[in-house]
Amino acid sequence: MSHVTLDPVRLLPSVITVDDSDTPADVIDALALAPFTSGTEPHAAAERLDEVLAEATLLPPGATVLRTASSPTCDAVLAAGSGWTIRVTRWKSGGAEVSVTAQTSQLASEVLQLAVKDAVPERRATHDAVRVGFWHRSPRHGPLRVARPVEAQSWAGIQANYPARVRPALASLMATTAGEIDGRLLLLHGAPGTGKTTLLRALAREWRSWCQADCVLDPERLFDDPGYLMDVMVGDDQPTEERIANVLQAPARGRSRWRLLILEDCDELITGEARHLAGQALSRLLNLTDGIVGQGRKVLIAITTNEDLHRLHPAVTRPGRCLAQIEVVPFSPAEAAEWLRRHDPRPSGEHPEPTATASVTSPVTLAELYALRNGRMTASLAGRHLESTGQYL
């Protein structure tokens, strides 16, 4: 049997075209691929970082800088060493992408580890904050995730901000553990301003020992782009150093942590007309919950909507699909009066007259209660905005 040697240069000739629509950073991207395309450095490794220390160069020892470029959105560097080339892109939002090509796979992995070593800020757990990932699809860089600490109160600290009739269901949801998951979809529905977003922040905090929270900023794109959807599905919050070390040394392993994908204000995605208005988006959403796509992935999906439950698509609310479906209702006039009494900003004992807010006669939202307490709304206006948009908490 004869041995055939393939010449990668002949198989894939390189042609780079540059015009006035390209930026210096685009040229750096093209130059970084040249050693890989030609076959002189046929192995590659890359890593995206949510946050990078300002003083981190993201260059390994011995790197010789070949090109630099700066723009309003990012800074790019091309550098090289013995048998390897590295490209670093740092976005002004705080994240970065590092890619390495090298003569061997082991060398590519080692150079990448040296480049990102000690570059990520230490994650300090705080009592009133939880780390949340924010996904969006960039036209230039594709799916990106940026993680940030988000202020979040405990359920014990906010439960009095919800009416008595919805409190037991919310308490049960907050107390859910990984071993009790019997549905992949979580629906929070109710009028604007009833505190649905505050609930999700509290939920991320209560579940943080076993579940990572990610918020998708552009859910309308998520379900229209299968590539974006798969990137979000497989994304994780594993420490950078551990993830890189496992790339070449171990096969993919099952992750023990669940992930909560938060999709806010997705009315058009899950209403009765969703299949007509959103095309395949509803089908893809349902596939994430109990279809083939969702199999093997520990992913929960939390959706908030202003729609009434009876207007939602029956496929979304069918038994077995939802972990919980909870209507976050406004306060009754009696509960509103009690809430205002407990949250009166005046010092105890300084109540010579009933406050103007005591005359609430209609159901009111949590947002309206805060507006009443702070003097930004009168009791005569309270309860008139339940059909409007805005006032989210």
N, C-alpha and C positions, 0 to 999 in steps of 0.2 A: 504494500500500500504506500503510495507516494504521500509525502508530507507537503501541505500547501501553506505558505505563509501569506497572510493578508496584509497588505500595505494600507493602513488607515488613511493616509494622505490621498491615495488614489481612490479609495472607496468613498471618501467624503471630502471633496475639495473645498477649501475655505475661500469664501468671497465676502468681504465686508464692504457694505455701501453706506456712506455717510453723507447726509445732506444738512441743510440749515435747520431742519426740524429736530435734529439730534443734539443732545447736550454733551458736555465733556464727561458726565457720569455715564452716558450711554456708550461712549467710546471705551471707558474703563471696563464696562461690562463685557464688551466685545473682546477686548484685549485679554481679559481674564480667562476667556474660553479658549483662546488660541492654543495654549499648550495641551489642553485636553483634546481639542479637535485634531491636532496634528499627531497625537499619540505619544509625544515626548513625556507627558504627565497624564497617564490614562486613568488615574484614580481620583475620586473627588469625595469631599465631605463638606457638609454645610450645617449651619445652625442659626436659628433666629432667636433673638433675645428680646424679652419684653421691656426690660430696663437695663441700663448700663451706667456704671459710675462715670462721672464727668472726667475723672483723671485716667480712666482706662484707655489705652491706645488700641486695644484689640489686635495688636501685632505681636508675634512671638519674638523671642530673642534672636538676633542675627538677621532680622528682616531689613532689606534694602528697599526704600520707597522709590517706586518708578513713576507713578502718576498720582496727582491729587486733584480733586474737583470739589467745589462748594456751590450750593444752590440754596434758594430759600427753603427747600423742603428736606434736603439731605446733604451730607458730606461723604465723599467716596475716596478710597485710597486703594491703589494697586501696589503690591510689594512682592518681593521674591527672596528666596534663600536657596540653599543647596538642594536641588531636586524638587523644589516646590514653589508654588505661586499662591498668593492670598489676595482676596478682594474683600474690602470692608466697606459696608454702606451703613451710615448712622443717620437715622431719621431725626428731624428736629423734635418729633413727638416723644423721643426718649429711647426708642428701640433701636435695634441694629440687626444686620445680617452679615454673617461671616462665611465665606466659602473658600475652600482650599482645594487645589489640584496638586497631585504629587506623583512621583514615580512608582510608589507602592501604596497600597491601601493602608498599611500600618503607619507609614509616614504621614499620610493625609490626616489620619485620626489623631496622631500625636501632635502635629502642628496645630490642628484645630483646638485641641485641649489646652495647649500652651497659650493660644491667642485669647481664649475666653476665661482663662483661670483668674479668679478673683475679680472679674469684671462686673459681676452682678451684685447689686446691693443686698446686704444681709436682710433676710425677712424677719422682722421683729413682730411677734404677735402682740396685738394690743387688745385691750378689753372691749373697746367700743368700735372696732373696725374689723372688716373681713376682706380678704383679697378676692377680687372679682376680675375675670378676664373679659375684655371687650373686643368683639370680632367685627371687622368690616372688610369689604372687598375693595382694594385699591385698584384703579384702572392700570396702574403702572406695575405694581408689585404683587398683585393677586391678593389672596386671603391673608389678612394680618390680624394678629391677636396682641393686644396690649393689656397687661395686668396692672391694676391699681388698687390700693386700699380704699375701701368704701365704708363710710360711717354706717354702723348698723347697731340698733339697740336690741336688747334681748326681748324675747316674747314676754317675759315677766314685766319688763319695763314699759311695754306698749299695749298690753292686753286691755287696759281700761279705755283705750282709744277706739274700741270696737263694741258695737251693741251686744247686749247679753245673748240674744238669740243666735248670733253667729260665732260667739266666743268658743263654745265647746268644740265645734268642727275645726276651728283654727288651732286650738290647743292640741287636738289629736294630730293634726298635720305636723305641727312643730315638733311633737314628740316621736314622730316616725323614725325608725332606724333602718339601716340597710337591709336587715333581714326581714323587714315587713313590707317590702315593695311588692305590690300586687297589681300595678298598672303603671304605665310609663307617661301618662299625660296628666298635667295639673292645670285646671281651669279656675281662674279667679275672675269673676264677672260682676259687674255692678256699675253704678253711676260714677262719672268722673268725680274725683276728690274724696272718695271713700277710703283711701289709704292702701290701695293694692300694691303700689310700688314699695311702700314702707314695709308691708308684709313680706315681700320677696327679699328685701335686705335682711329682715329679721330671720327669715327662713335660711338664707345663706349662712348666717351666723350660727343658728341652732344646729345646722347639718354639717358644719365645716370639718368635723372630725372624720367624716366618711364621704363627703360629697364636695366636689369642686364646682363653683358657680361661674358660668360664662353668660354674658349678655350679648346677643346678636343685634347690632345697631341697624342693620339693613335686612330684616327678615324677608322682605319682598324679593331681594336678590338671592337670598339663601336657597329658596325653593325653586327658583328659576334657573339656577346654575348647578348642575350635578357635581362639578368639580369643587366648587366652593362648599357645597353640602358635605362632601366626603372629607375635605380638609377639616371642617368644623367637627365632624363626627369623630375623627381619630385624634384630634388635638388633646393635649394633656398638660398637666402642671408639674410634671416630673422635674426635679432639679436639673439644670443644664449639664453639670459635670457627670451626673449619673447617666443621663440620657446618652451623652456622647460616648461614654465608656462602654455602653452596651451595644452600640451600633454594630461593631465588628466582632464582638466577643460572645454574644449570646443571641439566640433566636428570640423572636417577639414573645413576650410573656403576657398572660392575662393581668390586667390591672385590677387592684382591689378596690380602688376608689370609684364611686359613681360620679357622674357629671350632670349638672343641672343647666340646661340651655334655657335662657330666659328670653322670651319673645313678647315684647310689650305692644299693646294696641293693635292686635292682628285681627280686627273685626272682619275684614274682607277675606281672610284666609279660612275662617271656620264657620261662616254663616251658611244658611240654607242655600244661598246662591253661589257658594264658594267655587264649586266645580265649574260653573259657567264663567265666573269672573276671573278666577285665578288659574284656570287650565289644570296642569299637572301638579300644581303646588299642593293642593289638599291631599292628593294621592301620595305624594312624597312625604308629607307630614305624617300621614297614617302609617306609612311603611317604616318610619322611624320608631313608632310606638310598638307595633307588634308584627311588622312585616319582615321580609328577608333582610332588608338593609339594617334593621335594628338588632338582629340576632348577633349575639356575641359582644355587643357593646352595652356597657352599663350607662345608658343615657336616659335621663328624664327630661321632659319638655314642659316648661311652665309658660302658659299663655295668659295674658290679661286682655280683657275685652270689655267694652261698655255695653255690649248687646245683652238682651235678656236671654235666658237659657233656652226658651222655646224657639228663638230665632236661629240657634246654632244648628249646624248640619247634624243630622241624626247619627252619621257615622262617627262623629267626634265624641258624642256623649253616650255611645252604646255601652252596656255593662261590660266590665272587664278591661276596658281601654283606659279609663281614668283612675289614677291614684286618688284624686279628689276633685270634685267640682263644687266650688263654694261661691255663693253670692254674698258679696260684701255690701251690706245694706246701710242706708243712712240711719241716724239716730232718731228715735221717736221724740216728740216734744218733751216728754217727761225725762227721758234719758239725757237729752240735750241740756235741760235745765240743771240736772244733777252734775253733768260733766262741767258746765260753766261754773257752778258753785265750787267744785273742787279745784278748778283751775283759775279762780279769780286772782288776777295779778296783784290786788291790793293786800297789804299785810293783814293778818288775822285780827279781827276785832274792829277793823275800820270799814264797817258796812252800815252806815247810818240809813241808807236807802237801798231798795232793791235795784240792781243794775238794770240797764236798758235791755240787756240780753235775756233777762228772765221772762220776757214776754214772747218767746219763740212759740209759735202755734203750729208750725208745719215740720215734717221730717227734714233734717238737715244733715249735710255731709260733714266729715271730719275737717275738711278744708274750710268749710263755712264756720265751724265752731272756732277754729283758730282765728279766723278773720273777725268774728264777733268778740272774742276775748281781747284781741289786740286793737279793737276800735276801728277796724277797716271795713266793717259792714254793720248795718243796723238790723235789728230783729225783723223789721217789716220786709226786708229784702231776702232774708234767710229762707231757703227752701225753694226759691224760684229758679235756681240754676241747675236743677238735677238733670235737665235734658240738654244742657250745653256741654261744650268741650272745655278742657283745660282744668286747672285747679288740682293737678295731680300731686300726691304726696308720696 
